[in-house]
Amino acid sequence: MKVIVVDDEQHARIRLKRLLENLTINDVDVFDRSVYALEFARKNRVDVAFLDIEMPEMSGVELAKALKSTNKSINVIFCTGYSQYLQDAIDLHASGYLLKPAEQASVKKALDNLLHPIEYEKQKFYAKTFGNFDFLVDGVPLHFKRSKSKEMLAYLISIRGASANRKELIAVLFGDKYDKQTQDYLTKIYKDLIESLDSVGAEKIVRKGFNTYSVNTALFSCDLYDYDKGDPNAINAYKGEFMSQYEWGII
């Protein structure tokens, strides 16, 4: 789900972005001016737009009209401190109208009842972990320049969104050889991994923190995660083999 937040008040932008992240929605871009948001939306797919209404240059209502002229299926959710614009929201077929300060429950409710349901992009990306590991894009395995880049992604997926530090990754990928050479090589592997994912629009699946790496499990589908949820199809698909090409592969 691609989300933008537009509000000229910094604290409001930060608060709403944090609420969305708490709902595991991490593909969020924030803007303090309507013109910047509109320019972004004209170049990128946007599923949901959270808009303040009273803003300089272009109001949230005007921005909503402009966004809808660009993308008829965009879901507009107004988040404002004023109730008198409700009729404007209705006339624009908005997906929601939240009064500030928005609470997480109201944000979730609005997202659960979007006027234009989203075909989640994560369905485009699929991690196959049973048997040999592959990362599929529209059913086609993604090619990696380095086999270790693919293995790094596989390991991060196997730990289900948890973070792995550099030392842990080097131990997995190279054994216990933790030195400058392996550290430099890990940097190259990560760079190749991001370039490979970026080539298909999946670069945000891998997240880098301070000396740590993880995957955003909300951005792709995975047979392992379905198995964990008790999905019958995933349970039947598991035949005792997990990421078979890697020595560390175990559920």
CYANA upper distance limits for C-alpha pairs under 8 A (distance plus 0.5 A):
  1 MET  CA     25 ILE  CA      7.57
  1 MET  CA     27 ASP  CA      7.22
  1 MET  CA     47 ASP  CA      6.65
  1 MET  CA     48 VAL  CA      8.12
  1 MET  CA    118 ILE  CA      7.88
  1 MET  CA    120 TYR  CA      6.48
  1 MET  CA    121 GLU  CA      7.16
  1 MET  CA    219 LEU  CA      8.46
  2 LYS  CA     27 ASP  CA      5.92
  2 LYS  CA     28 VAL  CA      6.80
  2 LYS  CA     45 ARG  CA      7.67
  2 LYS  CA     46 VAL  CA      5.70
  2 LYS  CA     47 ASP  CA      5.67
  2 LYS  CA     48 VAL  CA      6.99
  3 VAL  CA     27 ASP  CA      6.79
  3 VAL  CA     28 VAL  CA      5.30
  3 VAL  CA     29 ASP  CA      6.99
  3 VAL  CA     46 VAL  CA      6.53
  3 VAL  CA     47 ASP  CA      6.46
  3 VAL  CA     48 VAL  CA      5.30
  3 VAL  CA     49 ALA  CA      6.28
  3 VAL  CA     50 PHE  CA      8.11
  4 ILE  CA     28 VAL  CA      6.00
  4 ILE  CA     29 ASP  CA      5.32
  4 ILE  CA     30 VAL  CA      6.11
  4 ILE  CA     31 PHE  CA      8.05
  4 ILE  CA     37 ALA  CA      8.08
  4 ILE  CA     46 VAL  CA      7.62
  4 ILE  CA     48 VAL  CA      6.98
  4 ILE  CA     49 ALA  CA      5.40
  4 ILE  CA     50 PHE  CA      6.72
  5 VAL  CA     13 ARG  CA      7.09
  5 VAL  CA     16 LEU  CA      8.12
  5 VAL  CA     17 LYS  CA      7.90
  5 VAL  CA     28 VAL  CA      7.79
  5 VAL  CA     29 ASP  CA      6.83
  5 VAL  CA     30 VAL  CA      5.13
  5 VAL  CA     31 PHE  CA      6.68
  5 VAL  CA     49 ALA  CA      6.46
  5 VAL  CA     50 PHE  CA      5.27
  5 VAL  CA     51 LEU  CA      6.63
  6 VAL  CA     13 ARG  CA      7.62
  6 VAL  CA     30 VAL  CA      6.41
  6 VAL  CA     31 PHE  CA      5.33
  6 VAL  CA     32 ASP  CA      6.30
  6 VAL  CA     33 ARG  CA      7.27
  6 VAL  CA     34 SER  CA      7.11
  6 VAL  CA     37 ALA  CA      7.38
  6 VAL  CA     49 ALA  CA      8.04
  6 VAL  CA     50 PHE  CA      6.72
  6 VAL  CA     51 LEU  CA      5.48
  6 VAL  CA     52 ASP  CA      6.69
  7 ASP  CA     12 ALA  CA      7.34
  7 ASP  CA     13 ARG  CA      6.44
  7 ASP  CA     30 VAL  CA      8.45
  7 ASP  CA     31 PHE  CA      7.00
  7 ASP  CA     32 ASP  CA      5.66
  7 ASP  CA     33 ARG  CA      7.49
  7 ASP  CA     51 LEU  CA      6.87
  7 ASP  CA     52 ASP  CA      5.61
  7 ASP  CA     55 MET  CA      7.69
  8 ASP  CA     13 ARG  CA      8.33
  8 ASP  CA     31 PHE  CA      8.12
  8 ASP  CA     32 ASP  CA      4.89
  8 ASP  CA     33 ARG  CA      6.72
  8 ASP  CA     52 ASP  CA      8.26
  8 ASP  CA     55 MET  CA      6.72
  8 ASP  CA     56 PRO  CA      8.43
  9 GLU  CA     13 ARG  CA      6.96
  9 GLU  CA     32 ASP  CA      7.59
 10 GLN  CA     14 ILE  CA      6.73
 10 GLN  CA     32 ASP  CA      7.89
 11 HIS  CA     15 ARG  CA      6.54
 12 ALA  CA     16 LEU  CA      6.66
 12 ALA  CA    101 PRO  CA      8.39
 13 ARG  CA     17 LYS  CA      6.62
 13 ARG  CA     30 VAL  CA      7.19
 13 ARG  CA     31 PHE  CA      8.40
 14 ILE  CA     18 ARG  CA      6.67
 15 ARG  CA     19 LEU  CA      6.81
 16 LEU  CA     20 LEU  CA      6.76
 16 LEU  CA    102 ALA  CA      8.04
 17 LYS  CA     21 GLU  CA      6.72
 17 LYS  CA     28 VAL  CA      7.51
 17 LYS  CA     30 VAL  CA      8.20
 18 ARG  CA     22 ASN  CA      6.69
 19 LEU  CA     23 LEU  CA      7.10
 19 LEU  CA    103 GLU  CA      8.26
 19 LEU  CA    104 GLN  CA      6.19
 19 LEU  CA    107 VAL  CA      8.22
 20 LEU  CA     24 THR  CA      7.09
 20 LEU  CA     25 ILE  CA      5.73
 20 LEU  CA     26 ASN  CA      7.51
 20 LEU  CA    104 GLN  CA      8.34
 20 LEU  CA    107 VAL  CA      8.28
 21 GLU  CA     25 ILE  CA      5.40
 21 GLU  CA     26 ASN  CA      5.77
 23 LEU  CA    108 LYS  CA      7.91
 24 THR  CA    218 ALA  CA      7.10
 25 ILE  CA    218 ALA  CA      7.82
 26 ASN  CA    216 ASN  CA      8.45
 27 ASP  CA    204 LYS  CA      8.10
 30 VAL  CA     37 ALA  CA      8.48
 31 PHE  CA     36 TYR  CA      7.10
 31 PHE  CA     37 ALA  CA      6.43
 32 ASP  CA     36 TYR  CA      8.30
 33 ARG  CA     37 ALA  CA      7.16
 33 ARG  CA     55 MET  CA      8.26
 33 ARG  CA     56 PRO  CA      8.26
 33 ARG  CA     57 GLU  CA      8.42
 34 SER  CA     38 LEU  CA      6.63
 34 SER  CA     55 MET  CA      8.34
 34 SER  CA     57 GLU  CA      7.96
 34 SER  CA     58 MET  CA      6.48
 34 SER  CA     59 SER  CA      8.01
 34 SER  CA     60 GLY  CA      8.02
 34 SER  CA     63 LEU  CA      6.89
 35 VAL  CA     39 GLU  CA      6.66
 35 VAL  CA     58 MET  CA      7.89
 36 TYR  CA     40 PHE  CA      6.74
 37 ALA  CA     41 ALA  CA      6.65
 38 LEU  CA     42 ARG  CA      6.74
 38 LEU  CA     63 LEU  CA      7.74
 38 LEU  CA     66 ALA  CA      7.89
 38 LEU  CA     67 LEU  CA      7.04
 39 GLU  CA     43 LYS  CA      7.26
 40 PHE  CA     44 ASN  CA      6.53
 41 ALA  CA     45 ARG  CA      6.87
 41 ALA  CA     46 VAL  CA      6.66
 41 ALA  CA     67 LEU  CA      7.60
 41 ALA  CA     70 THR  CA      8.21
 42 ARG  CA     70 THR  CA      7.01
 46 VAL  CA     74 ILE  CA      7.02
 47 ASP  CA     73 SER  CA      8.08
 47 ASP  CA     74 ILE  CA      5.69
 47 ASP  CA     75 ASN  CA      6.56
 47 ASP  CA    118 ILE  CA      7.46
 48 VAL  CA     74 ILE  CA      6.34
 48 VAL  CA     75 ASN  CA      5.09
 48 VAL  CA     76 VAL  CA      6.40
 48 VAL  CA     77 ILE  CA      7.82
 49 ALA  CA     74 ILE  CA      7.78
 49 ALA  CA     75 ASN  CA      6.65
 49 ALA  CA     76 VAL  CA      5.40
 49 ALA  CA     77 ILE  CA      6.54
 50 PHE  CA     76 VAL  CA      6.64
 50 PHE  CA     77 ILE  CA      5.29
 50 PHE  CA     78 PHE  CA      6.12
 50 PHE  CA     79 CYS  CA      6.81
 51 LEU  CA     60 GLY  CA      6.12
 51 LEU  CA     64 ALA  CA      8.30
 51 LEU  CA     76 VAL  CA      7.70
 51 LEU  CA     77 ILE  CA      6.74
 51 LEU  CA     78 PHE  CA      5.28
 51 LEU  CA     79 CYS  CA      6.20
 51 LEU  CA     80 THR  CA      8.17
 52 ASP  CA     59 SER  CA      8.35
 52 ASP  CA     60 GLY  CA      5.98
 52 ASP  CA     78 PHE  CA      6.39
 52 ASP  CA     79 CYS  CA      5.65
 52 ASP  CA     80 THR  CA      5.61
 53 ILE  CA     59 SER  CA      5.86
 53 ILE  CA     60 GLY  CA      4.37
 53 ILE  CA     61 VAL  CA      6.58
 53 ILE  CA     78 PHE  CA      7.45
 53 ILE  CA     79 CYS  CA      7.89
 53 ILE  CA     80 THR  CA      6.49
 54 GLU  CA     59 SER  CA      5.94
 54 GLU  CA     60 GLY  CA      6.91
 54 GLU  CA     80 THR  CA      8.27
 55 MET  CA     59 SER  CA      5.48
 55 MET  CA     60 GLY  CA      7.19
 58 MET  CA     62 GLU  CA      6.58
 58 MET  CA     63 LEU  CA      6.85
 59 SER  CA     63 LEU  CA      6.60
 60 GLY  CA     64 ALA  CA      6.47
 60 GLY  CA     78 PHE  CA      8.14
 61 VAL  CA     65 LYS  CA      6.93
 61 VAL  CA     88 ASP  CA      7.72
 61 VAL  CA     89 ALA  CA      8.19
 62 GLU  CA     66 ALA  CA      6.86
 63 LEU  CA     67 LEU  CA      6.54
 64 ALA  CA     68 LYS  CA      6.60
 64 ALA  CA     76 VAL  CA      7.20
 64 ALA  CA     92 LEU  CA      8.26
 65 LYS  CA     69 SER  CA      6.74
 65 LYS  CA     92 LEU  CA      7.90
 66 ALA  CA     70 THR  CA      7.00
 67 LEU  CA     71 ASN  CA      6.57
 67 LEU  CA     72 LYS  CA      8.34
 67 LEU  CA     74 ILE  CA      7.89
 68 LYS  CA     72 LYS  CA      5.22
 68 LYS  CA     73 SER  CA      7.72
 68 LYS  CA     74 ILE  CA      6.85
 73 SER  CA    116 HIS  CA      6.38
 74 ILE  CA    116 HIS  CA      7.59
 75 ASN  CA     94 ALA  CA      7.14
 75 ASN  CA     95 SER  CA      6.17
 75 ASN  CA    114 LEU  CA      7.08
 75 ASN  CA    115 LEU  CA      7.07
 75 ASN  CA    116 HIS  CA      6.73
 76 VAL  CA     94 ALA  CA      5.54
 76 VAL  CA     95 SER  CA      6.01
 76 VAL  CA     96 GLY  CA      7.41
 77 ILE  CA     94 ALA  CA      6.43
 77 ILE  CA     95 SER  CA      5.87
 77 ILE  CA     96 GLY  CA      4.94
 77 ILE  CA     97 TYR  CA      6.20
 77 ILE  CA     98 LEU  CA      7.85
 77 ILE  CA    110 ALA  CA      8.11
 78 PHE  CA     89 ALA  CA      7.91
 78 PHE  CA     94 ALA  CA      8.02
 78 PHE  CA     96 GLY  CA      6.68
 78 PHE  CA     97 TYR  CA      5.27
 78 PHE  CA     98 LEU  CA      6.47
 79 CYS  CA     97 TYR  CA      6.55
 79 CYS  CA     98 LEU  CA      5.11
 79 CYS  CA     99 LEU  CA      6.18
 79 CYS  CA    100 LYS  CA      6.77
 79 CYS  CA    102 ALA  CA      7.69
 80 THR  CA     97 TYR  CA      8.33
 80 THR  CA     98 LEU  CA      6.90
 80 THR  CA     99 LEU  CA      5.64
 80 THR  CA    100 LYS  CA      5.90
 81 GLY  CA     99 LEU  CA      5.82
 81 GLY  CA    100 LYS  CA      5.34
 81 GLY  CA    101 PRO  CA      7.95
 82 TYR  CA     99 LEU  CA      7.28
 83 SER  CA     99 LEU  CA      7.64
 85 TYR  CA     89 ALA  CA      6.99
 86 LEU  CA     90 ILE  CA      6.81
 86 LEU  CA     97 TYR  CA      7.51
 87 GLN  CA     91 ASP  CA      6.60
 88 ASP  CA     92 LEU  CA      6.67
 89 ALA  CA     93 HIS  CA      6.70
 89 ALA  CA     94 ALA  CA      5.71
 89 ALA  CA     96 GLY  CA      8.32
 89 ALA  CA     97 TYR  CA      7.56
 90 ILE  CA     94 ALA  CA      6.54
 93 HIS  CA    115 LEU  CA      8.31
 94 ALA  CA    115 LEU  CA      7.90
 95 SER  CA    110 ALA  CA      7.34
 95 SER  CA    113 ASN  CA      7.78
 95 SER  CA    114 LEU  CA      5.74
 95 SER  CA    115 LEU  CA      5.64
 95 SER  CA    116 HIS  CA      8.41
 96 GLY  CA    110 ALA  CA      6.08
 96 GLY  CA    114 LEU  CA      8.19
 98 LEU  CA    102 ALA  CA      6.64
 98 LEU  CA    106 SER  CA      7.73
 98 LEU  CA    107 VAL  CA      8.20
102 ALA  CA    106 SER  CA      7.14
102 ALA  CA    107 VAL  CA      7.36
103 GLU  CA    107 VAL  CA      6.87
104 GLN  CA    108 LYS  CA      6.60
105 ALA  CA    109 LYS  CA      6.62
106 SER  CA    110 ALA  CA      6.69
107 VAL  CA    111 LEU  CA      6.79
108 LYS  CA    112 ASP  CA      6.54
109 LYS  CA    113 ASN  CA      6.83
110 ALA  CA    114 LEU  CA      6.85
119 GLU  CA    123 GLN  CA      8.20
120 TYR  CA    124 LYS  CA      8.34
121 GLU  CA    125 PHE  CA      7.76
121 GLU  CA    219 LEU  CA      7.46
121 GLU  CA    220 PHE  CA      8.00
122 LYS  CA    126 TYR  CA      7.87
122 LYS  CA    218 ALA  CA      7.60
122 LYS  CA    219 LEU  CA      5.00
122 LYS  CA    220 PHE  CA      4.35
122 LYS  CA    221 SER  CA      6.40
123 GLN  CA    220 PHE  CA      6.65
123 GLN  CA    221 SER  CA      6.45
124 LYS  CA    136 LEU  CA      8.47
124 LYS  CA    137 VAL  CA      6.24
124 LYS  CA    138 ASP  CA      5.64
124 LYS  CA    139 GLY  CA      8.41
124 LYS  CA    220 PHE  CA      7.78
125 PHE  CA    135 PHE  CA      7.70
125 PHE  CA    136 LEU  CA      6.24
125 PHE  CA    137 VAL  CA      5.42
125 PHE  CA    138 ASP  CA      7.06
125 PHE  CA    202 ALA  CA      8.35
125 PHE  CA    219 LEU  CA      8.12
125 PHE  CA    220 PHE  CA      5.46
125 PHE  CA    221 SER  CA      6.76
126 TYR  CA    135 PHE  CA      6.36
126 TYR  CA    136 LEU  CA      5.51
126 TYR  CA    137 VAL  CA      7.09
126 TYR  CA    138 ASP  CA      8.44
126 TYR  CA    139 GLY  CA      8.14
126 TYR  CA    220 PHE  CA      6.16
126 TYR  CA    221 SER  CA      5.22
126 TYR  CA    222 CYS  CA      6.04
127 ALA  CA    133 PHE  CA      7.88
127 ALA  CA    134 ASP  CA      6.59
127 ALA  CA    135 PHE  CA      5.09
127 ALA  CA    136 LEU  CA      6.68
127 ALA  CA    157 ILE  CA      8.43
127 ALA  CA    220 PHE  CA      7.70
127 ALA  CA    221 SER  CA      6.71
127 ALA  CA    222 CYS  CA      5.14
127 ALA  CA    223 ASP  CA      7.36
128 LYS  CA    132 ASN  CA      8.06
128 LYS  CA    133 PHE  CA      5.96
128 LYS  CA    134 ASP  CA      5.72
128 LYS  CA    135 PHE  CA      6.67
128 LYS  CA    136 LEU  CA      7.84
128 LYS  CA    222 CYS  CA      6.60
128 LYS  CA    223 ASP  CA      6.48
128 LYS  CA    224 LEU  CA      8.30
129 THR  CA    133 PHE  CA      5.13
129 THR  CA    134 ASP  CA      7.31
129 THR  CA    154 ALA  CA      8.41
129 THR  CA    222 CYS  CA      7.90
129 THR  CA    223 ASP  CA      6.97
129 THR  CA    224 LEU  CA      6.88
129 THR  CA    242 PHE  CA      6.21
129 THR  CA    243 MET  CA      5.70
130 PHE  CA    223 ASP  CA      7.67
130 PHE  CA    224 LEU  CA      7.93
130 PHE  CA    237 ALA  CA      7.95
130 PHE  CA    238 TYR  CA      6.47
130 PHE  CA    239 LYS  CA      8.06
130 PHE  CA    240 GLY  CA      8.42
130 PHE  CA    241 GLU  CA      6.23
130 PHE  CA    242 PHE  CA      5.03
130 PHE  CA    243 MET  CA      6.49
130 PHE  CA    244 SER  CA      8.27
131 GLY  CA    239 LYS  CA      8.36
131 GLY  CA    241 GLU  CA      5.35
131 GLY  CA    242 PHE  CA      5.61
131 GLY  CA    243 MET  CA      6.03
131 GLY  CA    244 SER  CA      5.93
132 ASN  CA    241 GLU  CA      8.35
132 ASN  CA    242 PHE  CA      7.29
132 ASN  CA    243 MET  CA      5.16
132 ASN  CA    244 SER  CA      5.38
132 ASN  CA    245 GLN  CA      6.30
133 PHE  CA    154 ALA  CA      7.35
133 PHE  CA    242 PHE  CA      8.17
133 PHE  CA    243 MET  CA      5.28
133 PHE  CA    244 SER  CA      7.66
133 PHE  CA    245 GLN  CA      7.82
134 ASP  CA    141 PRO  CA      6.43
134 ASP  CA    142 LEU  CA      7.90
135 PHE  CA    141 PRO  CA      6.03
135 PHE  CA    142 LEU  CA      6.25
136 LEU  CA    140 VAL  CA      5.46
136 LEU  CA    141 PRO  CA      4.78
136 LEU  CA    142 LEU  CA      6.23
137 VAL  CA    141 PRO  CA      6.75
137 VAL  CA    142 LEU  CA      6.87
137 VAL  CA    200 VAL  CA      8.07
142 LEU  CA    196 SER  CA      8.25
143 HIS  CA    196 SER  CA      7.75
144 PHE  CA    149 SER  CA      7.11
144 PHE  CA    150 LYS  CA      6.69
144 PHE  CA    192 ASP  CA      7.97
144 PHE  CA    193 LEU  CA      7.57
144 PHE  CA    196 SER  CA      6.51
145 LYS  CA    149 SER  CA      8.07
145 LYS  CA    192 ASP  CA      7.33
145 LYS  CA    196 SER  CA      8.24
146 ARG  CA    150 LYS  CA      7.48
146 ARG  CA    189 ILE  CA      7.57
146 ARG  CA    192 ASP  CA      7.74
147 SER  CA    151 GLU  CA      6.82
148 LYS  CA    152 MET  CA      6.49
148 LYS  CA    173 LEU  CA      7.49
148 LYS  CA    189 ILE  CA      7.06
149 SER  CA    153 LEU  CA      6.92
149 SER  CA    189 ILE  CA      5.55
149 SER  CA    190 TYR  CA      7.02
149 SER  CA    192 ASP  CA      6.99
149 SER  CA    193 LEU  CA      5.64
150 LYS  CA    154 ALA  CA      6.67
150 LYS  CA    193 LEU  CA      7.56
151 GLU  CA    155 TYR  CA      6.65
151 GLU  CA    173 LEU  CA      7.95
151 GLU  CA    246 TYR  CA      8.24
152 MET  CA    156 LEU  CA      6.81
152 MET  CA    169 LEU  CA      7.84
152 MET  CA    173 LEU  CA      7.78
152 MET  CA    189 ILE  CA      8.43
152 MET  CA    190 TYR  CA      8.43
153 LEU  CA    157 ILE  CA      6.65
153 LEU  CA    193 LEU  CA      8.02
153 LEU  CA    206 VAL  CA      8.46
154 ALA  CA    158 SER  CA      6.62
154 ALA  CA    243 MET  CA      8.26
155 TYR  CA    159 ILE  CA      7.01
156 LEU  CA    160 ARG  CA      7.46
156 LEU  CA    161 GLY  CA      7.36
156 LEU  CA    162 ALA  CA      8.04
156 LEU  CA    163 SER  CA      8.15
156 LEU  CA    164 ALA  CA      7.80
156 LEU  CA    213 TYR  CA      8.08
156 LEU  CA    214 SER  CA      6.26
156 LEU  CA    215 VAL  CA      6.64
157 ILE  CA    161 GLY  CA      7.05
157 ILE  CA    214 SER  CA      8.43
157 ILE  CA    215 VAL  CA      6.92
157 ILE  CA    217 THR  CA      8.38
158 SER  CA    224 LEU  CA      8.39
158 SER  CA    251 ILE  CA      8.21
159 ILE  CA    163 SER  CA      8.38
160 ARG  CA    215 VAL  CA      8.18
160 ARG  CA    217 THR  CA      7.59
160 ARG  CA    225 TYR  CA      8.07
161 GLY  CA    214 SER  CA      6.13
161 GLY  CA    215 VAL  CA      5.58
161 GLY  CA    216 ASN  CA      6.59
161 GLY  CA    217 THR  CA      6.37
162 ALA  CA    214 SER  CA      6.43
162 ALA  CA    215 VAL  CA      8.08
163 SER  CA    212 THR  CA      6.45
163 SER  CA    213 TYR  CA      5.88
163 SER  CA    214 SER  CA      5.16
163 SER  CA    215 VAL  CA      8.46
164 ALA  CA    168 GLU  CA      6.55
164 ALA  CA    169 LEU  CA      6.98
164 ALA  CA    212 THR  CA      5.88
164 ALA  CA    213 TYR  CA      5.86
164 ALA  CA    214 SER  CA      6.91
165 ASN  CA    169 LEU  CA      6.86
165 ASN  CA    211 ASN  CA      6.15
165 ASN  CA    212 THR  CA      4.68
165 ASN  CA    213 TYR  CA      6.79
166 ARG  CA    170 ILE  CA      6.59
166 ARG  CA    183 GLN  CA      8.14
166 ARG  CA    186 LEU  CA      8.35
166 ARG  CA    211 ASN  CA      6.61
166 ARG  CA    212 THR  CA      6.77
166 ARG  CA    213 TYR  CA      8.30
167 LYS  CA    171 ALA  CA      6.69
167 LYS  CA    178 TYR  CA      7.38
168 GLU  CA    172 VAL  CA      6.83
169 LEU  CA    173 LEU  CA      6.52
170 ILE  CA    174 PHE  CA      5.93
170 ILE  CA    175 GLY  CA      7.24
170 ILE  CA    176 ASP  CA      7.75
170 ILE  CA    177 LYS  CA      7.83
170 ILE  CA    178 TYR  CA      7.03
170 ILE  CA    182 THR  CA      7.32
170 ILE  CA    183 GLN  CA      7.87
170 ILE  CA    186 LEU  CA      7.60
171 ALA  CA    175 GLY  CA      4.92
171 ALA  CA    176 ASP  CA      5.39
171 ALA  CA    177 LYS  CA      7.40
171 ALA  CA    178 TYR  CA      7.76
172 VAL  CA    248 TRP  CA      7.91
174 PHE  CA    182 THR  CA      8.02
177 LYS  CA    182 THR  CA      7.56
178 TYR  CA    182 THR  CA      6.61
178 TYR  CA    183 GLN  CA      7.52
179 ASP  CA    183 GLN  CA      6.66
180 LYS  CA    184 ASP  CA      6.51
181 GLN  CA    185 TYR  CA      6.67
182 THR  CA    186 LEU  CA      6.54
183 GLN  CA    187 THR  CA      6.99
184 ASP  CA    188 LYS  CA      7.07
185 TYR  CA    189 ILE  CA      6.64
186 LEU  CA    190 TYR  CA      6.60
187 THR  CA    191 LYS  CA      6.74
188 LYS  CA    192 ASP  CA      6.70
189 ILE  CA    193 LEU  CA      6.58
190 TYR  CA    194 ILE  CA      6.73
191 LYS  CA    195 GLU  CA      6.70
192 ASP  CA    196 SER  CA      6.57
193 LEU  CA    197 LEU  CA      6.73
194 ILE  CA    198 ASP  CA      6.32
194 ILE  CA    203 GLU  CA      6.04
194 ILE  CA    206 VAL  CA      8.00
195 GLU  CA    199 SER  CA      6.72
195 GLU  CA    203 GLU  CA      7.91
196 SER  CA    200 VAL  CA      7.82
196 SER  CA    203 GLU  CA      8.38
197 LEU  CA    201 GLY  CA      6.82
197 LEU  CA    202 ALA  CA      5.26
197 LEU  CA    203 GLU  CA      5.15
197 LEU  CA    205 ILE  CA      8.47
198 ASP  CA    202 ALA  CA      5.91
198 ASP  CA    203 GLU  CA      4.92
199 SER  CA    203 GLU  CA      8.46
204 LYS  CA    216 ASN  CA      7.97
205 ILE  CA    215 VAL  CA      5.87
205 ILE  CA    216 ASN  CA      5.56
205 ILE  CA    217 THR  CA      7.88
205 ILE  CA    219 LEU  CA      6.61
205 ILE  CA    220 PHE  CA      8.12
206 VAL  CA    213 TYR  CA      7.60
206 VAL  CA    214 SER  CA      6.30
206 VAL  CA    215 VAL  CA      4.94
206 VAL  CA    216 ASN  CA      6.78
207 ARG  CA    213 TYR  CA      6.19
207 ARG  CA    214 SER  CA      5.72
207 ARG  CA    215 VAL  CA      6.19
207 ARG  CA    216 ASN  CA      7.36
208 LYS  CA    212 THR  CA      6.36
208 LYS  CA    213 TYR  CA      5.12
208 LYS  CA    214 SER  CA      7.11
209 GLY  CA    213 TYR  CA      6.54
216 ASN  CA    220 PHE  CA      8.46
217 THR  CA    221 SER  CA      8.14
221 SER  CA    225 TYR  CA      8.12
222 CYS  CA    226 ASP  CA      6.85
223 ASP  CA    227 TYR  CA      6.53
223 ASP  CA    234 ALA  CA      6.24
224 LEU  CA    228 ASP  CA      6.75
224 LEU  CA    234 ALA  CA      7.89
225 TYR  CA    229 LYS  CA      6.89
226 ASP  CA    230 GLY  CA      6.98
226 ASP  CA    231 ASP  CA      5.86
226 ASP  CA    234 ALA  CA      6.39
227 TYR  CA    231 ASP  CA      5.97
227 TYR  CA    232 PRO  CA      8.15
227 TYR  CA    234 ALA  CA      5.46
227 TYR  CA    235 ILE  CA      5.96
230 GLY  CA    234 ALA  CA      8.11
230 GLY  CA    235 ILE  CA      7.36
231 ASP  CA    235 ILE  CA      6.72
232 PRO  CA    236 ASN  CA      6.62
233 ASN  CA    237 ALA  CA      6.62
234 ALA  CA    238 TYR  CA      6.88
238 TYR  CA    242 PHE  CA      8.48
242 PHE  CA    249 GLY  CA      6.19
242 PHE  CA    250 ILE  CA      6.36
242 PHE  CA    251 ILE  CA      7.17
243 MET  CA    249 GLY  CA      5.61
243 MET  CA    250 ILE  CA      7.94
244 SER  CA    249 GLY  CA      6.65
245 GLN  CA    249 GLY  CA      8.18
